[in-house]
Amino acid sequence: MSSDILSASIAFIATATLLTVTPGPDSALVLRTAVRWGGRMAFMTGLGVSVGLTVWGITSAVGVAALLAASPIGFRILQIAGALWLIWLGVHALAASRSKAVSPATKHTQTAEAAPRRSFATGLSTNLLNPKALIFYVSLLPQFIPPNAPAFSMTLLYALTHALLNIVWFGLLSWCVPATRRLINRRRRNQRRHARPQQRAQTWVERLTGLALIFFGLTLASIAI
């Protein structure tokens, strides 16, 4: 590996890491899933997001994403669809914040609702409808490909690296939120006494992430319109 390719790869990893940990709709969605459904469902949501990034990277490598970005109508349709999807997720989160805490009687029903495949599909569709991923791979990623370097191979390698960074980050979020909750609960001697504060904390997380998703969706819609 030449020094130019090595330097460009290090710069890309640093930039991709910064973009990964920066709060956005993907992180908000994973955080909300971790609070409401637990670490396993949150990890599946993050895995769906990461697969979506890989899809964008592959399409960028073969030039499909570049063609879509060159089409104003196609790009605007993608923007509007992504904005509506984020707004719907935000509204759904706000509606869920008004529901009561999970009870043993509804545990089986909610487990079915939060099936891993559904969590994965939510993360995947959220990312595939996010034009920022398209912009990242079409405009920003080529900046890290040195002249005379194999563009297809490096684009694909960068896409897989970015997806791996997201898996690690979302995996940390998926583990930290339930682990923190278990640690707090372990220190509580009287679970019934602290049930309402725990429920209020979950409600506020639902509301904040719902508002954040709606904000991202409205921002995206304003750019598209």
C-alpha positions in Angstrom: 0.0 0.0 0.0 1.4 3.4 -1.0 1.8 6.2 1.4 -0.9 8.3 -0.4 -3.4 5.5 -0.1 -2.5 4.9 3.5 -2.8 8.6 4.4 -6.1 8.9 2.5 -7.5 5.8 4.3 -6.5 7.2 7.8 -8.2 10.5 6.9 -11.3 8.7 5.8 -11.5 6.6 8.9 -11.1 9.7 11.1 -13.8 11.6 9.1 -16.2 8.6 9.1 -15.8 8.0 12.8 -16.6 11.6 13.5 -19.7 11.4 11.3 -20.8 8.1 12.9 -20.8 9.4 16.5 -22.4 12.8 15.5 -26.0 12.8 16.7 -28.5 12.2 13.8 -31.6 10.4 12.9 -29.9 7.0 12.9 -28.5 7.4 16.4 -31.8 8.8 17.7 -33.7 5.8 16.2 -31.2 3.2 17.8 -31.4 5.0 21.1 -35.1 5.1 21.2 -35.2 1.3 20.3 -32.8 0.5 23.1 -34.9 2.4 25.6 -38.2 0.9 24.6 -37.3 -2.6 23.4 -33.9 -3.4 24.7 -30.4 -4.0 23.4 -31.1 -6.8 21.0 -33.7 -4.9 19.0 -31.5 -1.7 19.1 -28.6 -3.7 17.7 -30.8 -5.1 14.9 -31.9 -1.6 14.1 -28.3 -0.4 13.9 -27.4 -3.4 11.8 -30.1 -2.4 9.3 -28.7 1.1 9.2 -25.2 -0.3 8.5 -26.5 -2.6 5.7 -28.2 0.4 4.2 -24.8 2.2 4.2 -23.2 -0.8 2.5 -25.9 -0.7 -0.2 -25.2 3.0 -0.8 -21.5 2.3 -1.0 -21.9 -0.5 -3.5 -24.3 1.5 -5.7 -21.8 4.4 -5.5 -19.0 2.1 -6.6 -20.8 1.0 -9.7 -22.1 4.5 -10.5 -25.8 4.1 -9.8 -25.8 6.6 -7.0 -24.0 9.1 -9.1 -26.7 8.8 -11.8 -29.4 9.2 -9.2 -27.7 12.3 -7.7 -27.4 13.7 -11.3 -31.2 13.5 -11.6 -32.9 16.4 -9.8 -36.3 14.8 -9.9 -35.0 11.4 -8.6 -33.0 13.1 -5.9 -36.0 15.3 -4.8 -38.3 12.3 -4.7 -35.7 10.5 -2.4 -35.5 13.6 -0.2 -39.3 13.9 0.2 -39.7 10.2 0.9 -36.9 10.3 3.5 -38.4 13.3 5.2 -41.9 11.8 5.4 -40.4 8.6 6.8 -38.5 10.4 9.5 -41.5 12.5 10.4 -43.6 9.3 10.6 -41.1 7.7 12.9 -41.1 10.8 15.1 -44.8 10.9 15.4 -44.9 7.2 16.2 -42.3 7.8 19.0 -44.4 10.6 20.4 -47.5 8.4 20.3 -45.6 5.5 22.0 -44.5 7.9 24.8 -48.1 8.2 25.8 -48.5 4.4 26.3 -48.0 2.8 29.7 -45.0 0.9 30.8 -44.6 -2.7 29.6 -46.6 -5.1 31.7 -46.3 -8.9 32.0 -49.7 -9.2 30.3 -48.5 -7.4 27.2 -45.0 -8.6 27.1 -45.6 -11.3 24.6 -47.5 -9.0 22.3 -44.9 -6.3 22.4 -42.1 -8.8 21.8 -43.9 -9.9 18.6 -44.2 -6.2 17.6 -40.5 -5.6 18.2 -39.4 -8.6 16.2 -35.7 -8.5 15.2 -36.7 -8.6 11.5 -38.9 -5.6 11.9 -36.2 -3.6 13.8 -33.7 -4.5 11.1 -36.2 -3.4 8.3 -36.8 -0.1 10.1 -33.1 0.7 10.3 -32.5 -0.4 6.7 -35.4 1.7 5.3 -34.5 4.7 7.3 -31.0 4.7 5.9 -32.0 3.9 2.3 -34.4 6.9 2.4 -31.7 9.2 3.8 -30.2 11.4 1.0 -27.3 12.3 3.3 -25.9 8.8 2.8 -26.2 9.4 -1.0 -24.4 12.8 -0.7 -21.7 11.3 1.5 -20.8 8.5 -0.9 -21.2 10.5 -4.1 -19.5 13.8 -3.1 -17.5 13.3 0.0 -16.1 9.8 -0.3 -14.3 10.4 -3.7 -12.3 13.1 -2.0 -10.4 10.3 -0.1 -9.4 8.4 -3.3 -5.9 9.4 -4.4 -5.1 9.8 -8.1 -4.4 6.5 -10.0 -5.9 4.5 -7.1 -8.4 1.8 -7.9 -11.6 3.8 -7.5 -14.0 0.8 -7.4 -12.0 -1.2 -4.8 -11.4 1.8 -2.5 -15.0 2.9 -2.7 -16.2 -0.5 -1.7 -13.6 -0.8 1.0 -14.5 2.6 2.4 -18.2 1.6 2.4 -17.5 -1.6 4.3 -15.3 0.3 6.8 -18.0 2.9 7.3 -20.6 0.2 7.9 -18.3 -1.6 10.4 -17.8 1.7 12.3 -21.6 2.1 12.5 -22.0 -1.5 13.8 -19.5 -0.9 16.5 -21.0 2.5 17.5 -24.6 1.2 17.5 -23.5 -1.9 19.3 -22.1 0.3 22.1 -25.3 2.2 22.3 -27.3 -1.0 22.3 -25.3 -2.3 25.2 -24.8 0.8 27.3 -28.5 1.8 27.6 -29.8 -1.5 28.9 -26.6 -2.0 31.0 -27.1 1.4 32.6 -30.7 0.6 33.4 -29.8 -2.7 34.9 -27.1 -1.0 37.1 -29.6 1.5 38.3 -32.2 -1.1 39.1 -29.7 -3.2 40.9 -29.0 -0.4 43.3 -32.7 0.1 44.0 -33.9 -1.9 47.0 -37.6 -1.1 46.4 -38.5 -1.6 42.8 -42.1 -0.5 43.2 -41.1 2.8 44.8 -39.0 3.7 41.7 -41.2 2.4 39.0 -42.8 5.7 38.2 -39.5 7.6 37.9 -38.2 4.9 35.5 -41.4 5.2 33.5 -41.1 9.0 33.3 -37.4 8.7 32.1 -38.5 6.3 29.4 -41.3 8.7 28.4 -39.0 11.7 28.1 -36.5 9.7 26.0 -39.4 8.8 23.7 -40.5 12.4 23.4 -37.0 13.8 22.9 -36.1 11.3 20.2 -39.5 11.7 18.6 -39.0 15.5 18.4 -35.5 15.0 17.1 -36.7 12.7 14.3 -39.5 15.1 13.3 -36.9 18.0 13.3 -34.6 16.1 11.0 -37.6 15.2 8.8 -38.8 18.8 8.6 -35.3 20.0 7.9 -34.9 17.6 5.1 -38.4 18.5 3.7 -37.5 22.2 3.7 -34.4 21.5 1.7 -36.3 19.4 -0.8 -39.1 22.0 -1.2 
